[in-house]
Amino acid sequence: MRPLNVALVQQNCMENPATNIEKSCQWIRQAAAQGANLVILPELHSSRYFCQTEDTANFDLAETIPGETTQTFSKLAKKLKIVLVISLFERRAAGLYHNTAVVLEKDGSIAGTYRKMHIPDDPGYHEKFYFTPGDLGFNPINTSVGKLGILICWDQWYPEAARMMALAGAEIIIYPTAIGYDPNDELPEQQRQQNAWMMVQQGHAIANGLPLISVNRIGFETDQGQTTPGIDFWGSSFVAGAQGEILAQASASEEELLYVEINLNRSEKVRRIWPFFRDRRIDQYRDILKRFRD
């Protein structure tokens, strides 16, 4: 057995980045004190979800990597001797920005980064205004706790992304996330959306024989541009096993730390009884590179 003790930080996010970062640090210290050796934060956890509106002033929230925020979390990872997954609005150059996850090693070094590949543009989620699509590919990040396949939020709807990470040797798929309800939607529609969100990710775990972690934020956030009713982030962060089974799930309404022990060796057993990789017809998949088969 290769046990991995994981903690998911499900938090709400305030207007002041310093307040959010300090709150995250408090959660991380608590997670480490309870034995976690891998701690994961939700998407863009240093600020409110600013993509609800298109406002050039929000670009001031971006920062370089490395930068002040990475240095803060790097020092904490080193002090606590944990691997830490954080999420940043990256300023790569003037006019060039990314939605980026950073993995920090136990010694405080940057083990690797992942830039979000699939960028949404939906009501309340105007990410194409802010983020350039990632250009680092689907490459797992080697760490002392294993090979982490980091993806981000909207990536979770694309089976190709999870498959590419698995084919590159990822031992676990991880999605820092910021997703919630339109408060104007009726309850059945809200439930359909959340159920779909969970099911599609459970499907990625099953199809690739890998454990999967999804870490969402929580709480209601207003639209600063007042063009939408805001977003009620549904939390419900969860961990699925290599057969899609739910190993742990957080509340839909509260901040919390979600702990779980994952056996990374279990994927070997699952893939022996469900040999999906063996039976893939790679000679017949050329058309998947087309936008549509007209």
N, C-alpha and C positions, 0 to 999 in steps of 0.2 A: 504494500500500500504506500502511495505517495500522498500523504495528507497535506492539504493546503487550507490554512485557516484564513478565511476571507471576511472582511467587513465592508458593507455597503453603506455609504453615508447618504441618507435621504433627508435633505434639508430644504427649508424655504430660503428664498434669497431676497435681500432688502436692497434699498436704493444705493447705500454706501458700500463700495467694494471693501473697504477696510473692515467694516462690520462683518461682512460675509466671510472674508478670509479668516478672521479671528474665530468666528463660529466654526468654520470647517476645521481649523486647527484644534479646537476643543474636542470636536467629535473624533478626530484622528488620534489624539492622545488617549481618549477613552477606549478606542478600538484596540490600540496597541497594548494598553494596560490589561485588556481582557484576552490577549494572546493572538490577535490578528497579525499575520505577516504579509498580507496584501490588503490594502485599503483603497477603495475606489470612490471618487466624488462624481456628482452628476455633471451634465453638460453646462458649460458657461456659468459655473457656480459662483464666480466673483461678482456678478451683477444681476440685476433684474434681466428677464428675457427681453432685451431691447429690440429684437427683430419684429415686434408687433407693428412697428411703424418705421417708415423710411425717413431718417433724420441724420444728416451728415455730422451733427454734433456727437453722435454715438461712436464715431470712429475714434474719439478721444479715449474710449475705454480700452482700445487695443494696446498691446505692448509687445516688445521683442522677446524672443526666446534665444538664450537666457535673458532674464530681466528680473525686475523686483519680485514679482509673484513667484516665479520659478525658484528664485533664491530663498524666499521665505519657506516654501514647502520642501526645498532641497535640504535645508538645515534641519527641518523637523524629521524628514525621512532618515537622515543620518543619525540624529539623536535617538530616535526610537528604533532604529535598525529594522525598518519596514520597506517594502516596495509600495510605491504610492502612484496612483493614476489620477492626474489632474486634467482640467479642461480650460483652455484659454482662447481669447480672441487675439489672434496673432497678427502683429504688424510686421510683415516681411519686408516691405519697402513702401515708399510713398505711393498711395493708391493701390496697394496690393496687400490684401488681408486674407487670413484663413481662420477657419474654425478648427482648432488643433488640440489634440490630446498629447500630454507629455507623461512619460513613464520615468519615475525617479527610482534609482536603485538604493539599496540599503546603505551605501556609502555616500549618498547624496548626489551622485553623478546622474546625468541624463542618460538613461539606457536607450531611449529612442523616442521618436515622435510619430504621430499619424495625423494627417490632414484630411478632414472630412471630404469624401469623394462625391457623394450625392447631395446636392444642394436644393432644398425645396423652395417653392414660391407659391404659397397658399395664403388665403386670408388669415392674417395674424401671424404668419410665418414668412416674412419677407427676407429670407436669407440670401437670395441671389443679389440683393442690393449691397450686402456687406461682404460676402465670402466668395473668394475664388475657389473653384473646385480643386481638391487635393491633387498633388502630383508626385506623391511618395509611393504610390502603389499599395497593394495589399500584402504587406510584409509583416509577419509576426516580429515582436520585439523580444529579444533574448534577455531574460532576467534570472536572478538567483532562485526564483520560485517557479520558473518555467517559461515557455514560449507563449507570450500573450498576443492574441489576435485582437487588437484594438480597432473598433469601428465606432461610429458616432451617429446616434439618433436616426435620421432619415435613411442612413445606410441599412438599418435593420429591416426595411421592407424589401430588400434586394437579396434573393438567395445567392446570386452570383458573388456578392461580396463575402459572405460567410464561406462559400465554397472555395474561393480563391485563398482566403486565409487558411482554411483547413489543408488545401493542397500544398501550401507552403510550410506546413508543419506546425501550425498553431495547436497548442494543447488546451486552450480555453478561449472562447469568444467573449469579448467584453464590450458593452455598449453604454457609455455615458449618454444620458438622454434628458431631453426637456420636452415633454409632450403632455397635452391635457385637453379638456373639453372646451368647446364653445358653450358658454352658459345658456345660450338661447336654444341649443339643441334639446329635444325632448329626451327624457330618461332612456327609452329604448335605444335611441340612436347613440347616446353616450355609451351605453353598455356594449353595443355592437362594436364601436370603435375600440374600446379598451380590450374586449375579448379578442378582436382581430390582432391587436398589438401583441398580446401574449401568445396567441396561437402561431403567428408567423415566426416568432422567435423560437418557440418550442420546436417548430418544424425545422429550423436551421440546426438546432441541437441534434435532432433525430437524424436528419439527412447526412450530417457530418460525423455523427458519433462522438460529439464533444460536449462537455459542460458549457453553459452559457450564463452570463451575468448581465443584467440590465438594471441600471441605476438611474432613477428618475428624481426630479425635484418635486416639491409639494407646495400647495397653497395657491391662492388666487392672486393674479397679477394684472393690474389695469393696463390698458393700452394708453400710453402717454400721448399718442396722437389723436385719441378719442374717435377713431374711425371704426373700431370693432368693440364688442362687449368685453374684451379681455380674455384671459385664459385661466381656467381652473385646472392647474396641474394635478394629475390624478395619482401621483406617487406610485404605490403598488410595485416598487422595485422587487425584483425576484431573481432567484437562481434556479436554473433547470439542469437536470442531469443529462447524461449522454443518450438517454431514451426519451427525453422531453419531459420527464417527471419533474414536478415542482418540489425542490428541496427546501426552499424557504421563500416567504413572501412578506413584504412590509405592508403597513397600513395604507389605505387610500386617502387618509386625512391628517396624518400626524408625522412630525419629524421623528426619525428614529435611526438607530444603528441596527442593521440586519446582519447577523453572524451566521456563517455556515462553514462546515468542514467538507471540502471536496476531495475525493480520491482521484487523482490524475491518472492512476493506472487503470481505472475502470474502462476508459475508452478502448483499450486493447481488447478487453473481454467483449465489449459490445460490438466492436467491429468484426470480431471473429464470428459472431452469430448473425450479424446483419452486415454482410460484406458489400456494402453499396459501392465502395471505391473499386473493388474488383470487377463489378458488373457494369461499370459506366461504359457507354458506347462512344468513346472519345472520337472514333472515326466518323461519327454521324452528327457531330455537334457544330459543324462549320457555320450553319445559318444563325446560330445564336449571336454572331457578331453583326448581324443586320439589325437595323432599327425595327423592321417589320418584314414579314414574308409576303410581299404583294402577289 
